[in-house]
Amino acid sequence: MKMLLTILKILLPFLMGIGITAYYFLKPKGETNDGWKLSERFLPFPSHASPAFNELLKKGGVPNYQVRQMVPPSKAIWKKQLQSMELARAEGIEKQVAALDIQIDSVNLGGVVVRKLIPATIDTNFANAIFIHIHGGAFVLNGGMNSVREGLIVANRLNMPVWSIDYRMPPDFPFPAALEDVVNVYKAIIREHPNKQIVMGGSSAGSQLVMAATLQLKGENIKLPNALQLSTPWSDLTKTGDSYYTNDGVDQLIVTNDGFLEACAKLYANGKDLKDPLLSPVYGDLSDFPPSQLISGSRDLFLSNTIRTHRKLRDAGVEADLIVLEGFSHAQHVLFYDTPESIAVYKDLELFLKKHL
């Protein structure tokens, strides 16, 4: 036995050397010094997601990579294509307003159109509260009445007044127009309402604007909202983060950063450095941010944006909750708002806000 152990001690370094040498000279197919080239893969429907979600997922079909890579070649065609997309999205908005039983009143605050969304019943905990909603849409979509879609759901699910900002958008109004509108509306609101009763939230580009506005307000020493909802935030406009690659072609909604989405980021930035914190807030100083709830999905292209933002908030000492939904792509808890997962998300948001408002 002793002799066997002695032989093994002598041979072990030799065998390890052979193994290491074999690893470098016989790398698995597709492995490079920069990463992995993966072959085609089969992606099953998420077995642990609800049947209601899976049914909607199946109806949506395979993500259309080719369509998402198409970029309008000129400003005129940008405007024509965006107008066409807005008209398609506007279908059904009146039915949604009626179904969710929301009263809408339009006002002008700080020179910006704001739509007050008032639910039929208001939770007494939120009687004096305001949810400032900032819509998503890659900075270029969901203007006009389309801007209230997510706000309607928040108002209905939480029985809470929601004020939805219809900010200016490219190509006519690039950065910093949208940010200026959000900041001006917020300043107008806090002249009449205490900041401790205000929450600000939105999805995707909306969450980017929530974070950018918070950074700017903090820099101006203006009292901040008492809580933030950061739903799948576009917190980094550059293609940085694991899920930009792992969920490329998997995300059923935005599909890929390459093509249309990247072009939207550059159109909004208008030549500015995409890593400027007011464009990619994850690079900013997030200390002293309000308590934040973050939402994403396991197939979300922006999952890494959400995770990185959550981690940076936590490292800055900010209270931050992270919710990741199984099988969900970008902002599908908003699109599929009748699924059990979405209902649970808004219940979590309700409890979070009752804790902080």
For each residue, the residues with C-beta under 8 A, 3 or more apart:
1: 4 5
2: 5 6
3: 6 7
4: 1 7 8
5: 1 2 8 9
6: 2 3 9 10
7: 3 4 10 11
8: 4 5 11 12
9: 5 6 12
10: 6 7 13 14
11: 7 8 14 15
12: 8 9 15 16
13: 10 16 17
14: 10 11 17 18
15: 11 12 18 19
16: 12 13 19 20
17: 13 14 20 21
18: 14 15 21 22
19: 15 16 22 23
20: 16 17 23 24
21: 17 18 24 25
22: 18 19 25 26
23: 19 20 26 27
24: 20 21 27
25: 21 22
26: 22 23
27: 23 24 31
28: 31
29:
30: 36 37 38 39
31: 27 28 36 37
32: 35 36 37
33:
34:
35: 32 245
36: 30 31 32
37: 30 31 32
38: 30 41
39: 30
40:
41: 38
42:
43: 250
44: 47
45: 49 54 57 58 327
46: 49 53 54 57 298 326 327
47: 44
48: 326 327
49: 45 46 53 54 57 325 326 327 328 341
50: 53 54 339 340 341
51: 54 55
52: 55 56 336 338 339 340
53: 46 49 50 56 57 327 328 332 336 339 340 341
54: 45 46 49 50 51 57 58 327
55: 51 52 58 59
56: 52 53 59 60 336 339
57: 45 46 49 53 54 60 252 327
58: 45 54 55 61
59: 55 56
60: 56 57 252
61: 58 64
62:
63: 68 249 250 251 252 255 329
64: 61 67 68 255
65: 68 69 249 255 256
66: 69 70
67: 64 70 255
68: 63 64 65 254 255 256 258 259 260 261
69: 65 66 256 258 259 260
70: 66 67 259 260
71: 259 260 263
72: 77 78 80 81 263
73: 77
74: 77 78
75: 78 79 171
76: 79 80
77: 72 73 74 80 81
78: 72 74 75 81 82 140 170 171 267
79: 75 76 82 83 171 172
80: 72 76 77 83 84
81: 72 77 78 84 85
82: 78 79 85 86 140 141 171
83: 79 80 86 87
84: 80 81 87 88
85: 81 82 88 89 141
86: 82 83 89 90 141 142 143 144 146
87: 83 84 90 91
88: 84 85 91
89: 85 86 93 141 142 146
90: 86 87 93 144 145 146
91: 87 88
92: 95 96
93: 89 90 96 97 145 146 148 149
94: 97 98
95: 92 98 99
96: 92 93 99 100 149 152
97: 93 94 100 102 104 148 152
98: 94 95 101
99: 95 96
100: 96 97 119 152 153 155 156
101: 98 119 120 156
102: 97 117 118 119 120 152 155 156
103: 117 118 119 120
104: 97 115 116 117 118 148
105: 115 116 118
106: 113 114 115 116
107: 113 114 115 116
108: 111 112 113 114
109: 112 114 184 185 188 189
110: 181 184 185 187 188
111: 108 181 184
112: 108 109 165 166 167 168 181 184 185
113: 106 107 108 165 166
114: 106 107 108 109 163 164 165 166 185
115: 104 105 106 107 145 147 148 151 163 164 166
116: 104 105 106 107 161 162 163 164
117: 102 103 104 133 148 151 152 154 155 161 162 163 164
118: 102 103 104 105 122 155 161
119: 100 101 102 103 122 155 156 159 160 161
120: 101 102 103
121: 159
122: 118 119 126 127 159 160 161
123: 126 127 158 159 160 350
124: 127
125: 129 354 357
126: 122 123 129 158 159 160 161 353 357
127: 122 123 124
128: 193 197
129: 125 126 160 161 197 198 199 353 357
130: 161 162 163 189 193 197 198 199
131: 151 154 155 158 160 161 162 163 199 200 201 229 353
132: 162 163 165 185 186 189 198 199 200 201 225
133: 117 148 150 151 154 162 163 164 165 201 202 206
134: 164 165 167 182 200 201 202 206 207 209 210 213
135: 142 146 147 148 149 150 151 164 165 166 202 203 205 206
136: 142 150 202 203 204 205 206 207 234 331
137: 140 141 142 143 146 169 204 205 206
138: 141 204 205 234 254 260 261 264 265 268
139: 169 170 178 205 264 265 267 268
140: 78 82 137 169 170 171 264 267 268
141: 82 85 86 89 137 138 146 169
142: 86 89 135 136 137 146 147 149
143: 86 137 146 147 166 169
144: 86 90 147 166
145: 90 93 115 148
146: 86 89 90 93 135 137 141 142 143 149
147: 115 135 142 143 144 151 164 165 166
148: 93 97 104 115 117 133 135 145 151 152 164
149: 93 96 135 142 146 152 153 334
150: 133 135 136 153 154 202 203 206 231 334
151: 115 117 131 133 135 147 148 154 155 162 163 164
152: 96 97 100 102 117 148 149 155 156 162
153: 100 149 150 156 157 334 337 346
154: 117 131 133 150 151 157 158 160 162 201 346 349
155: 100 102 117 118 119 131 151 152 158 159 160 161 162
156: 100 101 102 119 152 153 159
157: 153 154 337 343 346 347 349 350
158: 123 126 131 154 155 346 349 350 353
159: 119 121 122 123 126 155 156
160: 119 122 123 126 129 131 154 155 353
161: 116 117 118 119 122 126 129 130 131 155
162: 116 117 130 131 132 133 151 152 154 155
163: 114 115 116 117 130 131 132 133 151 185 189
164: 114 115 116 117 133 134 135 147 148 151
165: 112 113 114 132 133 134 135 147 181 182 185
166: 112 113 114 115 135 143 144 147
167: 112 134 177 178 181 182 209
168: 112 172 173 177 178 181
169: 137 139 140 141 143 172 173 177 178
170: 78 139 140 173 174 264 267 268 270
171: 75 78 79 82 140 174 267
172: 79 168 169
173: 168 169 170 177 178
174: 170 171 177 267 268 269 270
175: 178 179 268 269 270 272 278 279
176: 179 180 278
177: 167 168 169 173 174 180 181
178: 139 167 168 169 173 175 181 182 209 268
179: 175 176 182 183 209 212 213 216 278
180: 176 177 183 184
181: 110 111 112 165 167 168 177 178 184 185
182: 134 165 167 178 179 185 186 209 210 212 213
183: 179 180 186 187 213 216 217
184: 109 110 111 112 180 181 187 188
185: 109 110 112 114 132 163 165 181 182 188 189
186: 132 182 183 189 190 198 200 213 217 222 225
187: 110 183 184 190 191 222
188: 109 110 184 185 191 192
189: 109 130 132 163 185 186 192 193 198
190: 186 187 193 194 195 198 222 223
191: 187 188
192: 188 189
193: 128 130 189 190 197 198
194: 190 197 198
195: 190 198 223 224 225 226
196: 226 357
197: 128 129 130 193 194 226 357
198: 129 130 132 186 189 190 193 194 195 225 226
199: 129 130 131 132 225 226 227 228 229 353 356 357
200: 131 132 134 186 210 213 214 225 227 228 229
201: 131 132 133 134 154 206 207 210 228 229 230 231
202: 133 134 135 136 150 205 206 207 209 210 229 231
203: 135 136 150 206 207 231 232 331 334
204: 136 137 138 207 208 231 232 233 234 302 330 331
205: 135 136 137 138 139 202 208 209 234 268
206: 133 134 135 136 137 150 201 202 203 209 210 231
207: 134 136 201 202 203 204 210 211 229 230 231 232 233 234 235
208: 204 205 211 212 233 234 235 237 279 281
209: 134 167 178 179 182 202 205 206 212 213
210: 134 182 200 201 202 206 207 213 214 228 229 230 233
211: 207 208 214 215 228 230 233 235 281 282 284 286 309
212: 179 182 208 209 215 216 277 278 279 281
213: 134 179 182 183 186 200 209 210 216 217
214: 200 210 211 217 218 224 225 228 281 289 290
215: 211 212 218 219 277 278 281 284 285 286
216: 179 183 212 213 219 220 278
217: 183 186 213 214 220 222 223 224
218: 214 215 221 222 224 285 288 289
219: 215 216
220: 216 217
221: 218
222: 186 187 190 217 218
223: 190 195 217
224: 195 214 217 218 288 289 290
225: 132 186 195 198 199 200 214 228 290
226: 195 196 197 198 199 290 291 356 357
227: 199 200 290 291 292 293 352 353 356 357
228: 199 200 201 210 211 214 225 289 290 291 292 293
229: 131 199 200 201 202 207 210 292 293 295 349
230: 201 207 210 211 233 235 292 293 294 295 306 309
231: 150 201 202 203 204 206 207 294 295 296 331 333 334
232: 203 204 207 295 296 297 300 302 303 305 306 330 331
233: 204 207 208 210 211 230 281 294 302 305 306 309
234: 136 138 204 205 207 208 237 265 302 305
235: 207 208 211 230 280 281 282 305 306 308 309
236: 240 241 280 282 283 305 308
237: 208 234 265 268 269 274 279 280
238: 274 275 280
239: 244 257 258 262
240: 236 244 304
241: 236 244 303 304 305 307 308
242: 245 246 303 304
243: 246 247 300 301 302 303 304 305 307
244: 239 240 241 247 248 257 301 304
245: 35 242 248
246: 242 243 250
247: 243 244 250 251 299 300 301 303 329
248: 244 245 251 255 256 257 258 301
249: 63 65 255 256
250: 43 63 246 247 299 301 329
251: 63 247 248 254 255 256 299 300 301 329 330
252: 57 60 63 255 299 329 330 332
253: 329 330 331 332 335
254: 68 138 251 257 261 301 302 329 330
255: 63 64 65 67 68 248 249 251 252 301
256: 65 68 69 248 249 251 259 261 301
257: 239 244 248 254 261 262 301
258: 68 69 239 248 261 262
259: 68 69 70 71 256 262 263
260: 68 69 70 71 138 263 264
261: 68 138 254 256 257 258 264 265
262: 239 257 258 259 265 266
263: 71 72 259 260 266 267
264: 138 139 140 170 260 261 267 268
265: 138 139 234 237 261 262 268 269 274
266: 262 263 269 274
267: 78 139 140 170 171 174 263 264 270
268: 138 139 140 170 174 175 178 205 237 264 265 279
269: 174 175 237 265 266 272 273 274 276 279
270: 170 174 175 267
271:
272: 175 269 276 279
273: 269 276 279
274: 237 238 265 266 269 279 280
275: 238 279 280 283
276: 269 272 273 279 280 283
277: 212 215 280 281 283 284 285
278: 175 176 179 212 215 216 281 284
279: 175 208 212 237 268 269 272 273 274 275 276
280: 235 236 237 238 274 275 276 277 283
281: 208 211 212 214 215 233 235 277 278 284 286 309
282: 211 235 236 286 305 308 309 312
283: 236 275 276 277 280
284: 211 215 277 278 281
285: 215 218 277 316
286: 211 215 281 282 289 309 312 313 316 318
287: 316 317 318
288: 218 224 316 318
289: 214 218 224 228 286 292 313 316 318
290: 214 224 225 226 227 228 318 356
291: 226 227 228 318 319 320 352 355 356
292: 227 228 229 230 289 313 318 319 320 321
293: 227 228 229 230 320 321 323 348 349 352
294: 230 231 233 306 309 310 320 321 322 323
295: 229 230 231 232 306 323 324 325 333 345
296: 231 232 300 302 303 305 306 307 322 323 324 325 328
297: 232 300 303 324 325 326 327 328 329 330 332 333
298: 46 303 324 325 326 327 328
299: 247 250 251 252 303 327 328 329
300: 232 243 247 251 296 297 303 306 328 329 330 331
301: 243 244 247 248 250 251 254 255 256 257 329 330
302: 204 232 233 234 243 254 296 305 306 330
303: 232 241 242 243 247 296 297 298 299 300 306 307 324
304: 240 241 242 243 244 307 308
305: 232 233 234 235 236 241 243 282 296 302 308 309
306: 230 232 233 235 294 295 296 300 302 303 309 310 322 324
307: 241 243 296 303 304 310 311 322
308: 235 236 241 282 304 305 311 312
309: 211 230 233 235 281 282 286 294 305 306 312 313
310: 294 306 307 313 314 320 322
311: 307 308 314 315
312: 282 286 308 309 315 316
313: 286 289 292 309 310 316 318 320
314: 310 311 317 318 320
315: 311 312
316: 285 286 287 288 289 312 313
317: 287 314
318: 286 287 288 289 290 291 292 313 314
319: 291 292
320: 291 292 293 294 310 313 314
321: 292 293 294 348 352
322: 294 296 306 307 310
323: 293 294 295 296 345 348
324: 295 296 297 298 303 306
325: 49 295 296 297 298 328 332 333 341 345
326: 46 48 49 297 298 341
327: 45 46 48 49 53 54 57 297 298 299
328: 49 53 296 297 298 299 300 325 332 333 341
329: 63 247 250 251 252 253 254 297 299 300 301 332
330: 204 232 251 252 253 254 297 300 301 302
331: 136 203 204 231 232 253 300 334 335
332: 53 252 253 297 325 328 329 335 336 342
333: 231 295 297 325 328 336 337 339 341 342 345
334: 149 150 153 203 231 331 337 342
335: 253 331 332
336: 52 53 56 332 333 339 341 342
337: 153 157 333 334 342 343 346
338: 52 342 343
339: 50 52 53 56 333 336 342 343
340: 50 52 53 343 344
341: 49 50 53 325 326 328 333 336 344 345
342: 332 333 334 336 337 338 339 345 346
343: 157 337 338 339 340 346 347
344: 340 341 347 348
345: 295 323 325 333 341 342 348 349
346: 153 154 157 158 337 342 343 349 350
347: 157 343 344 350 351
348: 293 321 323 344 345 351 352
349: 154 157 158 229 293 345 346 352 353
350: 123 157 158 346 347 353 354
351: 347 348 354 355
352: 227 291 293 321 348 349 355 356
353: 126 129 131 158 160 199 227 349 350 356 357
354: 125 350 351 357
355: 291 351 352
356: 199 226 227 290 291 352 353
357: 125 126 129 196 197 199 226 227 353 354
